[in-house]
């Protein structure tokens, strides 16, 4: 399932696209993109060497607050950022190499907490993290 690229969504929102912001949005394009801030910096600097880590973090934080990027905690290691926020998916992570993939499993759209277990919360999102071993890592 392919969603509208992050850069196109930001243009539609008339978000001020400085050269640094544009490059950051560009490097986050594609399917199964789950980069750390440091990976975003590394890729962005290949296109625009003057991008700073502070700019990357500020931009990612703003994109998260706008709902255009989702932070993903895949257990252990730094936070990764997912620009695919519009299609309601879950994640599959390899326990050895950390490869992280978007998945759209069947039946999970009905996953809801029983009313008695809401503890006063109004649930607005749910995320399931599947863990396993990718084909490259096999089973240890």
N, CA, C and O atoms as CSV, one atom per row, in Angstrom:
chain,resi,resn,atom,element,x,y,z
A,1,UNK,N,N,0.848,-1.166,0.000
A,1,UNK,CA,C,0.000,0.000,0.000
A,1,UNK,C,C,0.898,1.235,0.000
A,1,UNK,O,O,1.764,1.368,0.865
A,2,UNK,N,N,0.704,2.128,-0.948
A,2,UNK,CA,C,1.527,3.320,-1.055
A,2,UNK,C,C,0.686,4.533,-0.687
A,2,UNK,O,O,-0.440,4.688,-1.161
A,3,UNK,N,N,1.235,5.383,0.152
A,3,UNK,CA,C,0.524,6.593,0.551
A,3,UNK,C,C,1.128,7.793,-0.160
A,3,UNK,O,O,2.119,7.671,-0.881
A,4,UNK,N,N,0.524,8.940,0.050
A,4,UNK,CA,C,1.023,10.177,-0.546
A,4,UNK,C,C,2.364,10.511,0.108
A,4,UNK,O,O,2.458,10.525,1.335
A,5,UNK,N,N,3.395,10.777,-0.682
A,5,UNK,CA,C,4.712,11.086,-0.110
A,5,UNK,C,C,4.664,12.274,0.850
A,5,UNK,O,O,3.881,13.208,0.674
A,6,UNK,N,N,5.508,12.213,1.855
A,6,UNK,CA,C,5.573,13.251,2.877
A,6,UNK,C,C,5.761,14.634,2.262
A,6,UNK,O,O,5.059,15.572,2.641
A,7,UNK,N,N,6.679,14.780,1.335
A,7,UNK,CA,C,6.937,16.085,0.735
A,7,UNK,C,C,5.687,16.644,0.060
A,7,UNK,O,O,5.407,17.838,0.173
A,8,UNK,N,N,4.938,15.802,-0.635
A,8,UNK,CA,C,3.703,16.251,-1.287
A,8,UNK,C,C,2.659,16.674,-0.255
A,8,UNK,O,O,1.950,17.661,-0.455
A,9,UNK,N,N,2.562,15.932,0.844
A,9,UNK,CA,C,1.610,16.291,1.906
A,9,UNK,C,C,1.981,17.638,2.526
A,9,UNK,O,O,1.103,18.450,2.821
A,10,UNK,N,N,3.273,17.874,2.722
A,10,UNK,CA,C,3.710,19.136,3.319
A,10,UNK,C,C,3.462,20.310,2.386
A,10,UNK,O,O,3.096,21.398,2.830
A,11,UNK,N,N,3.660,20.087,1.095
A,11,UNK,CA,C,3.359,21.145,0.112
A,11,UNK,C,C,1.867,21.477,0.132
A,11,UNK,O,O,1.490,22.646,0.059
A,12,UNK,N,N,1.025,20.457,0.231
A,12,UNK,CA,C,-0.424,20.668,0.263
A,12,UNK,C,C,-0.852,21.443,1.511
A,12,UNK,O,O,-1.860,22.150,1.494
A,13,UNK,N,N,-0.086,21.308,2.586
A,13,UNK,CA,C,-0.380,22.036,3.826
A,13,UNK,C,C,0.193,23.449,3.815
A,13,UNK,O,O,0.007,24.203,4.769
A,14,UNK,N,N,0.893,23.812,2.731
A,14,UNK,CA,C,1.581,25.103,2.636
A,14,UNK,C,C,2.568,25.302,3.783
A,14,UNK,O,O,2.748,26.413,4.282
A,15,UNK,N,N,3.200,24.208,4.188
A,15,UNK,CA,C,4.226,24.278,5.237
A,15,UNK,C,C,5.455,24.938,4.646
A,15,UNK,O,O,5.863,24.604,3.533
A,16,UNK,N,N,6.043,25.860,5.367
A,16,UNK,CA,C,7.212,26.589,4.856
A,16,UNK,C,C,8.367,25.606,4.654
A,16,UNK,O,O,8.939,25.094,5.616
A,17,UNK,N,N,8.695,25.357,3.400
A,17,UNK,CA,C,9.728,24.389,3.053
A,17,UNK,C,C,11.056,25.099,2.800
A,17,UNK,O,O,11.359,25.498,1.675
A,18,UNK,N,N,11.834,25.247,3.858
A,18,UNK,CA,C,13.191,25.754,3.700
A,18,UNK,C,C,13.995,24.671,2.987
A,18,UNK,O,O,13.533,23.532,2.911
A,19,UNK,N,N,15.165,24.976,2.467
A,19,UNK,CA,C,15.970,23.931,1.842
A,19,UNK,C,C,16.248,22.757,2.795
A,19,UNK,O,O,16.244,21.602,2.368
A,20,UNK,N,N,16.486,23.046,4.069
A,20,UNK,CA,C,16.760,21.980,5.035
A,20,UNK,C,C,15.526,21.106,5.254
A,20,UNK,O,O,15.630,19.880,5.255
A,21,UNK,N,N,14.370,21.724,5.439
A,21,UNK,CA,C,13.135,20.960,5.638
A,21,UNK,C,C,12.807,20.110,4.410
A,21,UNK,O,O,12.394,18.957,4.532
A,22,UNK,N,N,12.997,20.698,3.229
A,22,UNK,CA,C,12.710,19.963,1.987
A,22,UNK,C,C,13.575,18.723,1.894
A,22,UNK,O,O,13.073,17.643,1.581
A,23,UNK,N,N,14.872,18.858,2.162
A,23,UNK,CA,C,15.783,17.726,2.079
A,23,UNK,C,C,15.412,16.657,3.116
A,23,UNK,O,O,15.445,15.464,2.815
A,24,UNK,N,N,15.067,17.072,4.306
A,24,UNK,CA,C,14.670,16.116,5.346
A,24,UNK,C,C,13.426,15.352,4.905
A,24,UNK,O,O,13.364,14.133,5.068
A,25,UNK,N,N,12.437,16.046,4.349
A,25,UNK,CA,C,11.223,15.379,3.859
A,25,UNK,C,C,11.543,14.448,2.695
A,25,UNK,O,O,10.969,13.364,2.594
A,26,UNK,N,N,12.451,14.859,1.820
A,26,UNK,CA,C,12.814,14.022,0.672
A,26,UNK,C,C,13.467,12.720,1.110
A,26,UNK,O,O,13.150,11.662,0.566
A,27,UNK,N,N,14.376,12.773,2.085
A,27,UNK,CA,C,15.081,11.545,2.479
A,27,UNK,C,C,14.169,10.590,3.227
A,27,UNK,O,O,14.505,9.418,3.400
A,28,UNK,N,N,13.019,11.078,3.674
A,28,UNK,CA,C,12.074,10.213,4.371
A,28,UNK,C,C,11.032,9.629,3.416
A,28,UNK,O,O,10.052,9.035,3.863
A,29,UNK,N,N,11.233,9.791,2.117
A,29,UNK,CA,C,10.282,9.278,1.145
A,29,UNK,C,C,10.460,7.796,0.892
A,29,UNK,O,O,11.555,7.259,1.055
A,30,UNK,N,N,9.387,7.137,0.495
A,30,UNK,CA,C,9.442,5.722,0.128
A,30,UNK,C,C,8.676,4.838,1.095
A,30,UNK,O,O,8.230,5.277,2.156
A,31,UNK,N,N,8.537,3.588,0.701
A,31,UNK,CA,C,7.848,2.611,1.541
A,31,UNK,C,C,8.823,2.023,2.552
A,31,UNK,O,O,10.019,1.929,2.280
A,32,UNK,N,N,8.328,1.636,3.695
A,32,UNK,CA,C,9.105,0.983,4.758
A,32,UNK,C,C,10.263,1.853,5.238
A,32,UNK,O,O,11.333,1.341,5.569
A,33,UNK,N,N,10.050,3.173,5.275
A,33,UNK,CA,C,11.073,4.098,5.750
A,33,UNK,C,C,10.859,4.312,7.248
A,33,UNK,O,O,9.805,4.781,7.677
A,34,UNK,N,N,11.865,3.966,8.023
A,34,UNK,CA,C,11.810,4.116,9.482
A,34,UNK,C,C,13.201,4.527,9.945
A,34,UNK,O,O,13.942,3.718,10.503
A,35,UNK,N,N,13.547,5.781,9.711
A,35,UNK,CA,C,14.893,6.256,9.979
A,35,UNK,C,C,15.015,6.845,11.381
A,35,UNK,O,O,14.055,7.390,11.925
A,36,UNK,N,N,16.208,6.728,11.953
A,36,UNK,CA,C,16.519,7.449,13.178
A,36,UNK,C,C,16.882,8.877,12.787
A,36,UNK,O,O,17.115,9.161,11.613
A,37,UNK,N,N,16.929,9.772,13.766
A,37,UNK,CA,C,17.324,11.147,13.475
A,37,UNK,C,C,18.730,11.194,12.883
A,37,UNK,O,O,19.005,11.988,11.984
A,38,UNK,N,N,19.611,10.345,13.389
A,38,UNK,CA,C,20.985,10.318,12.882
A,38,UNK,C,C,21.032,9.827,11.435
A,38,UNK,O,O,21.831,10.321,10.639
A,39,UNK,N,N,20.185,8.863,11.091
A,39,UNK,CA,C,20.126,8.389,9.701
A,39,UNK,C,C,19.557,9.461,8.786
A,39,UNK,O,O,20.018,9.625,7.656
A,40,UNK,N,N,18.555,10.196,9.269
A,40,UNK,CA,C,18.014,11.317,8.491
A,40,UNK,C,C,19.125,12.332,8.239
A,40,UNK,O,O,19.281,12.815,7.118
A,41,UNK,N,N,19.902,12.660,9.280
A,41,UNK,CA,C,21.000,13.607,9.143
A,41,UNK,C,C,22.016,13.135,8.104
A,41,UNK,O,O,22.423,13.901,7.231
A,42,UNK,N,N,22.415,11.881,8.206
A,42,UNK,CA,C,23.412,11.335,7.274
A,42,UNK,C,C,22.942,11.436,5.825
A,42,UNK,O,O,23.699,11.857,4.950
A,43,UNK,N,N,21.704,11.053,5.578
A,43,UNK,CA,C,21.172,11.112,4.211
A,43,UNK,C,C,20.964,12.549,3.743
A,43,UNK,O,O,21.225,12.876,2.586
A,44,UNK,N,N,20.493,13.401,4.648
A,44,UNK,CA,C,20.253,14.797,4.279
A,44,UNK,C,C,21.562,15.502,3.937
A,44,UNK,O,O,21.613,16.300,3.001
A,45,UNK,N,N,22.612,15.211,4.689
A,45,UNK,CA,C,23.909,15.862,4.434
A,45,UNK,C,C,24.522,15.444,3.101
A,45,UNK,O,O,25.361,16.164,2.560
A,46,UNK,N,N,24.125,14.307,2.571
A,46,UNK,CA,C,24.605,13.912,1.248
A,46,UNK,C,C,24.055,14.854,0.178
A,46,UNK,O,O,24.661,15.024,-0.880
A,47,UNK,N,N,22.918,15.456,0.456
A,47,UNK,CA,C,22.292,16.376,-0.494
A,47,UNK,C,C,22.538,17.838,-0.143
A,47,UNK,O,O,22.643,18.692,-1.024
A,48,UNK,N,N,22.629,18.116,1.169
A,48,UNK,CA,C,22.783,19.483,1.648
A,48,UNK,C,C,23.690,19.441,2.886
A,48,UNK,O,O,23.205,19.295,4.008
A,49,UNK,N,N,24.997,19.568,2.679
A,49,UNK,CA,C,25.970,19.351,3.765
A,49,UNK,C,C,25.786,20.227,5.002
A,49,UNK,O,O,26.232,19.846,6.085
A,50,UNK,N,N,25.145,21.385,4.875
A,50,UNK,CA,C,25.021,22.280,6.025
A,50,UNK,C,C,23.869,21.944,6.973
A,50,UNK,O,O,23.655,22.668,7.945
A,51,UNK,N,N,23.126,20.874,6.720
A,51,UNK,CA,C,22.043,20.475,7.628
A,51,UNK,C,C,22.657,20.050,8.959
A,51,UNK,O,O,23.635,19.304,8.994
A,52,UNK,N,N,22.065,20.537,10.059
A,52,UNK,CA,C,22.575,20.198,11.391
A,52,UNK,C,C,21.664,19.183,12.077
A,52,UNK,O,O,20.502,19.020,11.704
A,53,UNK,N,N,22.207,18.511,13.077
A,53,UNK,CA,C,21.412,17.556,13.847
A,53,UNK,C,C,20.274,18.274,14.567
A,53,UNK,O,O,19.174,17.732,14.674
A,54,UNK,N,N,20.523,19.482,15.061
A,54,UNK,CA,C,19.465,20.254,15.724
A,54,UNK,C,C,18.311,20.532,14.763
A,54,UNK,O,O,17.146,20.440,15.150
A,55,UNK,N,N,18.629,20.870,13.516
A,55,UNK,CA,C,17.583,21.110,12.512
A,55,UNK,C,C,16.789,19.846,12.245
A,55,UNK,O,O,15.567,19.894,12.101
A,56,UNK,N,N,17.475,18.718,12.180
A,56,UNK,CA,C,16.785,17.439,11.960
A,56,UNK,C,C,15.817,17.172,13.109
A,56,UNK,O,O,14.646,16.871,12.876
A,57,UNK,N,N,16.298,17.279,14.346
A,57,UNK,CA,C,15.420,17.029,15.499
A,57,UNK,C,C,14.266,18.024,15.562
A,57,UNK,O,O,13.129,17.631,15.824
A,58,UNK,N,N,14.540,19.302,15.326
A,58,UNK,CA,C,13.470,20.306,15.347
A,58,UNK,C,C,12.420,20.016,14.281
A,58,UNK,O,O,11.219,20.123,14.531
A,59,UNK,N,N,12.884,19.649,13.097
A,59,UNK,CA,C,11.957,19.344,12.002
A,59,UNK,C,C,11.150,18.094,12.310
A,59,UNK,O,O,9.932,18.086,12.130
A,60,UNK,N,N,11.809,17.034,12.772
A,60,UNK,CA,C,11.089,15.806,13.109
A,60,UNK,C,C,10.065,16.058,14.214
A,60,UNK,O,O,8.939,15.568,14.135
A,61,UNK,N,N,10.444,16.815,15.239
A,61,UNK,CA,C,9.499,17.111,16.320
A,61,UNK,C,C,8.298,17.891,15.821
A,61,UNK,O,O,7.169,17.640,16.244
A,62,UNK,N,N,8.537,18.834,14.924
A,62,UNK,CA,C,7.422,19.595,14.358
A,62,UNK,C,C,6.526,18.698,13.502
A,62,UNK,O,O,5.301,18.803,13.564
A,63,UNK,N,N,7.132,17.823,12.707
A,63,UNK,CA,C,6.349,16.904,11.876
A,63,UNK,C,C,5.534,15.942,12.734
A,63,UNK,O,O,4.401,15.608,12.385
A,64,UNK,N,N,6.097,15.498,13.844
A,64,UNK,CA,C,5.352,14.629,14.767
A,64,UNK,C,C,4.164,15.396,15.336
A,64,UNK,O,O,3.050,14.872,15.373
A,65,UNK,N,N,4.387,16.629,15.779
A,65,UNK,CA,C,3.286,17.409,16.363
A,65,UNK,C,C,2.200,17.712,15.338
A,65,UNK,O,O,1.038,17.889,15.703
A,66,UNK,N,N,2.564,17.772,14.061
A,66,UNK,CA,C,1.594,17.994,12.983
A,66,UNK,C,C,0.865,16.710,12.597
A,66,UNK,O,O,-0.129,16.757,11.872
A,67,UNK,N,N,1.351,15.561,13.077
A,67,UNK,CA,C,0.760,14.280,12.704
A,67,UNK,C,C,1.230,13.768,11.356
A,67,UNK,O,O,0.620,12.856,10.798
A,68,UNK,N,N,2.306,14.337,10.822
A,68,UNK,CA,C,2.805,13.931,9.509
A,68,UNK,C,C,3.907,12.887,9.596
A,68,UNK,O,O,4.249,12.262,8.592
A,69,UNK,N,N,4.463,12.694,10.776
A,69,UNK,CA,C,5.476,11.673,11.026
A,69,UNK,C,C,5.143,11.047,12.374
A,69,UNK,O,O,4.720,11.732,13.306
A,70,UNK,N,N,5.338,9.747,12.462
A,70,UNK,CA,C,5.035,9.026,13.699
A,70,UNK,C,C,6.321,8.460,14.292
A,70,UNK,O,O,7.072,7.780,13.593
A,71,UNK,N,N,6.588,8.729,15.572
A,71,UNK,CA,C,7.740,8.088,16.207
A,71,UNK,C,C,7.422,6.612,16.445
A,71,UNK,O,O,6.304,6.270,16.832
A,72,UNK,N,N,8.394,5.749,16.216
A,72,UNK,CA,C,8.204,4.315,16.400
A,72,UNK,C,C,9.264,3.809,17.367
A,72,UNK,O,O,10.462,3.973,17.136
A,73,UNK,N,N,8.814,3.202,18.438
A,73,UNK,CA,C,9.717,2.560,19.392
A,73,UNK,C,C,9.647,1.072,19.108
A,73,UNK,O,O,8.675,0.408,19.468
A,74,UNK,N,N,10.676,0.554,18.463
A,74,UNK,CA,C,10.685,-0.860,18.089
A,74,UNK,C,C,11.418,-1.698,19.126
A,74,UNK,O,O,11.832,-2.822,18.844
A,75,UNK,N,N,11.576,-1.158,20.309
A,75,UNK,CA,C,12.246,-1.883,21.379
A,75,UNK,C,C,13.746,-1.823,21.229
A,75,UNK,O,O,14.285,-2.311,20.236
A,76,UNK,N,N,14.427,-1.242,22.182
A,76,UNK,CA,C,15.882,-1.140,22.115
A,76,UNK,C,C,16.328,-0.217,21.007
A,76,UNK,O,O,15.801,-0.271,19.895
A,77,UNK,N,N,17.275,0.611,21.296
A,77,UNK,CA,C,17.798,1.502,20.275
A,77,UNK,C,C,17.039,2.799,20.201
A,77,UNK,O,O,16.072,3.008,20.934
A,78,UNK,N,N,17.479,3.679,19.307
A,78,UNK,CA,C,16.871,5.003,19.207
A,78,UNK,C,C,15.499,4.967,18.552
A,78,UNK,O,O,15.139,4.008,17.869
A,79,UNK,N,N,14.753,6.023,18.775
A,79,UNK,CA,C,13.444,6.189,18.136
A,79,UNK,C,C,13.626,6.291,16.636
A,79,UNK,O,O,14.561,6.924,16.147
A,80,UNK,N,N,12.724,5.662,15.922
A,80,UNK,CA,C,12.698,5.791,14.462
A,80,UNK,C,C,11.465,6.601,14.093
A,80,UNK,O,O,10.519,6.707,14.874
A,81,UNK,N,N,11.488,7.163,12.904
A,81,UNK,CA,C,10.402,8.025,12.461
A,81,UNK,C,C,9.792,7.480,11.178
A,81,UNK,O,O,10.494,7.185,10.211
A,82,UNK,N,N,8.469,7.352,11.193
A,82,UNK,CA,C,7.714,6.761,10.092
A,82,UNK,C,C,6.875,7.847,9.426
A,82,UNK,O,O,5.990,8.412,10.069
A,83,UNK,N,N,7.134,8.155,8.144
A,83,UNK,CA,C,6.352,9.175,7.456
A,83,UNK,C,C,5.017,8.656,6.912
A,83,UNK,O,O,4.231,9.428,6.362
A,84,UNK,N,N,4.763,7.376,7.062
A,84,UNK,CA,C,3.540,6.773,6.539
A,84,UNK,C,C,2.482,6.771,7.644
A,84,UNK,O,O,2.269,5.754,8.304
A,85,UNK,N,N,1.830,7.902,7.838
A,85,UNK,CA,C,0.899,8.055,8.953
A,85,UNK,C,C,-0.567,7.971,8.553
A,85,UNK,O,O,-1.439,8.043,9.419
A,86,UNK,N,N,-0.853,7.824,7.300
A,86,UNK,CA,C,-2.237,7.979,6.848
A,86,UNK,C,C,-2.979,6.681,6.544
A,86,UNK,O,O,-4.162,6.722,6.206
A,87,UNK,N,N,-2.310,5.520,6.657
A,87,UNK,CA,C,-3.017,4.295,6.252
A,87,UNK,C,C,-3.227,3.284,7.374
A,87,UNK,O,O,-3.615,2.149,7.095
A,88,UNK,N,N,-2.991,3.642,8.603
A,88,UNK,CA,C,-3.295,2.772,9.728
A,88,UNK,C,C,-2.627,1.412,9.651
A,88,UNK,O,O,-3.303,0.410,9.421
A,89,UNK,N,N,-1.340,1.356,9.835
A,89,UNK,CA,C,-0.613,0.099,9.733
A,89,UNK,C,C,0.093,-0.207,11.056
A,89,UNK,O,O,0.073,0.592,11.993
A,90,UNK,N,N,0.704,-1.363,11.102
A,90,UNK,CA,C,1.457,-1.796,12.271
A,90,UNK,C,C,2.887,-2.072,11.816
A,90,UNK,O,O,3.229,-1.809,10.663
A,91,UNK,N,N,3.726,-2.600,12.711
A,91,UNK,CA,C,5.132,-2.797,12.370
A,91,UNK,C,C,5.605,-4.198,12.705
A,91,UNK,O,O,5.112,-4.839,13.634
A,92,UNK,N,N,6.569,-4.656,11.927
A,92,UNK,CA,C,7.228,-5.948,12.095
A,92,UNK,C,C,8.718,-5.663,12.193
A,92,UNK,O,O,9.290,-5.035,11.302
A,93,UNK,N,N,9.358,-6.123,13.280
A,93,UNK,CA,C,10.777,-5.833,13.495
A,93,UNK,C,C,11.549,-7.135,13.671
A,93,UNK,O,O,11.088,-8.066,14.332
A,94,UNK,N,N,12.739,-7.180,13.064
A,94,UNK,CA,C,13.630,-8.319,13.237
A,94,UNK,C,C,14.374,-8.144,14.555
A,94,UNK,O,O,14.948,-7.085,14.813
A,95,UNK,N,N,14.366,-9.164,15.374
A,95,UNK,CA,C,15.009,-9.121,16.686
A,95,UNK,C,C,16.534,-9.167,16.611
A,95,UNK,O,O,17.204,-8.917,17.613
A,96,UNK,N,N,17.092,-9.482,15.446
A,96,UNK,CA,C,18.542,-9.556,15.299
A,96,UNK,C,C,19.089,-8.273,14.679
A,96,UNK,O,O,19.907,-7.590,15.295
A,97,UNK,N,N,18.647,-7.940,13.469
A,97,UNK,CA,C,19.230,-6.795,12.749
A,97,UNK,C,C,18.433,-5.505,12.913
A,97,UNK,O,O,18.931,-4.431,12.576
A,98,UNK,N,N,17.212,-5.591,13.424
A,98,UNK,CA,C,16.401,-4.402,13.625
A,98,UNK,C,C,15.638,-3.928,12.408
A,98,UNK,O,O,15.008,-2.872,12.456
A,99,UNK,N,N,15.676,-4.689,11.300
A,99,UNK,CA,C,14.905,-4.312,10.112
A,99,UNK,C,C,13.458,-4.090,10.530
A,99,UNK,O,O,12.884,-4.915,11.241
A,100,UNK,N,N,12.869,-2.993,10.099
A,100,UNK,CA,C,11.518,-2.612,10.498
A,100,UNK,C,C,10.669,-2.417,9.265
A,100,UNK,O,O,11.040,-1.674,8.357
A,101,UNK,N,N,9.534,-3.082,9.232
A,101,UNK,CA,C,8.646,-3.040,8.064
A,101,UNK,C,C,7.235,-2.655,8.461
A,101,UNK,O,O,6.778,-2.979,9.558
A,102,UNK,N,N,6.538,-1.955,7.556
A,102,UNK,CA,C,5.117,-1.701,7.725
A,102,UNK,C,C,4.371,-2.980,7.379
A,102,UNK,O,O,4.721,-3.667,6.419
A,103,UNK,N,N,3.353,-3.297,8.150
A,103,UNK,CA,C,2.505,-4.449,7.845
A,103,UNK,C,C,1.045,-4.054,7.991
A,103,UNK,O,O,0.689,-3.198,8.802
A,104,UNK,N,N,0.224,-4.688,7.201
A,104,UNK,CA,C,-1.219,-4.446,7.203
A,104,UNK,C,C,-1.932,-5.778,7.438
A,104,UNK,O,O,-2.594,-6.294,6.538
A,105,UNK,N,N,-1.799,-6.332,8.641
A,105,UNK,CA,C,-2.399,-7.642,8.906
A,105,UNK,C,C,-3.921,-7.556,8.934
A,105,UNK,O,O,-4.499,-6.531,9.297
A,106,UNK,N,N,-4.538,-8.634,8.550
A,106,UNK,CA,C,-5.998,-8.681,8.544
A,106,UNK,C,C,-6.525,-8.944,9.941
A,106,UNK,O,O,-5.916,-9.678,10.719
A,107,UNK,N,N,-7.654,-8.343,10.251
A,107,UNK,CA,C,-8.320,-8.595,11.511
A,107,UNK,C,C,-7.962,-7.629,12.620
A,107,UNK,O,O,-8.710,-7.507,13.590
A,108,UNK,N,N,-6.834,-6.934,12.504
A,108,UNK,CA,C,-6.417,-6.051,13.593
A,108,UNK,C,C,-7.208,-4.748,13.648
A,108,UNK,O,O,-7.168,-4.051,14.662
A,109,UNK,N,N,-7.927,-4.404,12.576
A,109,UNK,CA,C,-8.712,-3.181,12.624
A,109,UNK,C,C,-9.807,-3.277,13.685
A,109,UNK,O,O,-10.327,-2.259,14.142
A,110,UNK,N,N,-10.149,-4.484,14.066
A,110,UNK,CA,C,-11.174,-4.681,15.090
A,110,UNK,C,C,-10.585,-4.744,16.498
A,110,UNK,O,O,-11.332,-4.910,17.462
A,111,UNK,N,N,-9.286,-4.616,16.637
A,111,UNK,CA,C,-8.646,-4.700,17.943
A,111,UNK,C,C,-9.037,-3.497,18.801
A,111,UNK,O,O,-8.665,-2.362,18.502
A,112,UNK,N,N,-9.771,-3.751,19.843
A,112,UNK,CA,C,-10.227,-2.702,20.749
A,112,UNK,C,C,-10.144,-3.206,22.175
A,112,UNK,O,O,-10.310,-4.399,22.431
A,113,UNK,N,N,-9.889,-2.300,23.100
A,113,UNK,CA,C,-9.944,-2.633,24.520
A,113,UNK,C,C,-11.401,-2.767,24.946
A,113,UNK,O,O,-12.254,-2.010,24.481
A,114,UNK,N,N,-11.690,-3.710,25.815
A,114,UNK,CA,C,-13.047,-3.738,26.383
A,114,UNK,C,C,-13.290,-2.443,27.153
A,114,UNK,O,O,-12.360,-1.899,27.749
A,115,UNK,N,N,-14.508,-1.946,27.150
A,115,UNK,CA,C,-14.853,-0.691,27.830
A,115,UNK,C,C,-14.338,-0.678,29.271
A,115,UNK,O,O,-13.869,0.356,29.746
A,116,UNK,N,N,-14.419,-1.795,29.959
A,116,UNK,CA,C,-14.030,-1.846,31.368
A,116,UNK,C,C,-12.522,-1.680,31.556
A,116,UNK,O,O,-12.070,-1.446,32.676
A,117,UNK,N,N,-11.738,-1.795,30.487
A,117,UNK,CA,C,-10.286,-1.692,30.602
A,117,UNK,C,C,-9.730,-0.383,30.035
A,117,UNK,O,O,-8.527,-0.283,29.798
A,118,UNK,N,N,-10.569,0.605,29.819
A,118,UNK,CA,C,-10.096,1.895,29.307
A,118,UNK,C,C,-9.467,2.746,30.398
A,118,UNK,O,O,-8.716,3.671,30.088
A,119,UNK,N,N,-9.749,2.464,31.666
A,119,UNK,CA,C,-9.168,3.187,32.801
A,119,UNK,C,C,-9.343,4.700,32.677
A,119,UNK,O,O,-8.485,5.467,33.114
A,120,UNK,N,N,-10.446,5.119,32.086
A,120,UNK,CA,C,-10.701,6.545,31.936
A,120,UNK,C,C,-10.053,7.168,30.713
A,120,UNK,O,O,-10.206,8.368,30.485
A,121,UNK,N,N,-9.329,6.381,29.917
A,121,UNK,CA,C,-8.679,6.898,28.710
A,121,UNK,C,C,-9.663,6.923,27.546
A,121,UNK,O,O,-10.569,6.094,27.465
A,122,UNK,N,N,-9.472,7.878,26.655
A,122,UNK,CA,C,-10.157,7.884,25.363
A,122,UNK,C,C,-9.111,7.441,24.357
A,122,UNK,O,O,-8.196,8.203,24.045
A,123,UNK,N,N,-9.226,6.234,23.848
A,123,UNK,CA,C,-8.240,5.669,22.936
A,123,UNK,C,C,-8.356,6.365,21.582
A,123,UNK,O,O,-9.437,6.430,20.997
A,124,UNK,N,N,-7.223,6.886,21.088
A,124,UNK,CA,C,-7.208,7.583,19.800
A,124,UNK,C,C,-6.292,6.895,18.790
A,124,UNK,O,O,-6.308,7.224,17.604
A,125,UNK,N,N,-5.498,5.943,19.264
A,125,UNK,CA,C,-4.581,5.254,18.364
A,125,UNK,C,C,-4.231,3.902,18.965
A,125,UNK,O,O,-4.284,3.712,20.180
A,126,UNK,N,N,-3.881,2.991,18.116
A,126,UNK,CA,C,-3.371,1.701,18.570
A,126,UNK,C,C,-2.236,1.306,17.656
A,126,UNK,O,O,-2.264,1.570,16.454
A,127,UNK,N,N,-1.238,0.671,18.238
A,127,UNK,CA,C,-0.099,0.219,17.448
A,127,UNK,C,C,0.310,-1.157,17.944
A,127,UNK,O,O,0.452,-1.392,19.144
A,128,UNK,N,N,0.493,-2.052,16.998
A,128,UNK,CA,C,0.931,-3.407,17.311
A,128,UNK,C,C,2.328,-3.581,16.732
A,128,UNK,O,O,2.586,-3.207,15.588
A,129,UNK,N,N,3.220,-4.145,17.521
A,129,UNK,CA,C,4.579,-4.418,17.072
A,129,UNK,C,C,4.765,-5.926,17.041
A,129,UNK,O,O,4.757,-6.586,18.080
A,130,UNK,N,N,4.932,-6.461,15.843
A,130,UNK,CA,C,5.227,-7.880,15.674
A,130,UNK,C,C,6.745,-8.032,15.706
A,130,UNK,O,O,7.455,-7.228,15.102
A,131,UNK,N,N,7.243,-9.026,16.385
A,131,UNK,CA,C,8.672,-9.267,16.467
A,131,UNK,C,C,8.982,-10.660,15.930
A,131,UNK,O,O,8.215,-11.603,16.127
A,132,UNK,N,N,10.109,-10.770,15.256
A,132,UNK,CA,C,10.508,-12.066,14.692
A,132,UNK,C,C,11.894,-11.962,14.084
A,132,UNK,O,O,12.695,-11.108,14.462
A,133,UNK,N,N,12.160,-12.849,13.132
A,133,UNK,CA,C,13.470,-12.921,12.492
A,133,UNK,C,C,13.290,-12.800,10.990
A,133,UNK,O,O,12.506,-13.539,10.394
A,134,UNK,N,N,14.014,-11.869,10.374
A,134,UNK,CA,C,13.919,-11.674,8.926
A,134,UNK,C,C,14.612,-12.844,8.212
A,134,UNK,O,O,15.305,-13.646,8.836
A,135,UNK,N,N,14.412,-12.919,6.918
A,135,UNK,CA,C,14.977,-14.027,6.148
A,135,UNK,C,C,16.506,-13.992,6.125
A,135,UNK,O,O,17.143,-15.035,5.977
A,136,UNK,N,N,17.103,-12.806,6.269
A,136,UNK,CA,C,18.556,-12.713,6.304
A,136,UNK,C,C,19.148,-13.217,7.607
A,136,UNK,O,O,20.242,-13.781,7.619
A,137,UNK,N,N,18.433,-13.017,8.698
A,137,UNK,CA,C,18.957,-13.395,10.016
A,137,UNK,C,C,18.569,-14.815,10.404
A,137,UNK,O,O,19.239,-15.440,11.227
A,138,UNK,N,N,17.507,-15.320,9.825
A,138,UNK,CA,C,17.065,-16.652,10.168
A,138,UNK,C,C,16.664,-16.741,11.622
A,138,UNK,O,O,16.295,-15.747,12.246
A,139,UNK,N,N,16.740,-17.904,12.130
A,139,UNK,CA,C,16.355,-18.111,13.529
A,139,UNK,C,C,17.592,-18.466,14.335
A,139,UNK,O,O,18.235,-19.483,14.071
A,140,UNK,N,N,17.939,-17.619,15.339
A,140,UNK,CA,C,19.149,-17.914,16.118
A,140,UNK,C,C,18.998,-19.141,16.991
A,140,UNK,O,O,19.931,-19.511,17.703
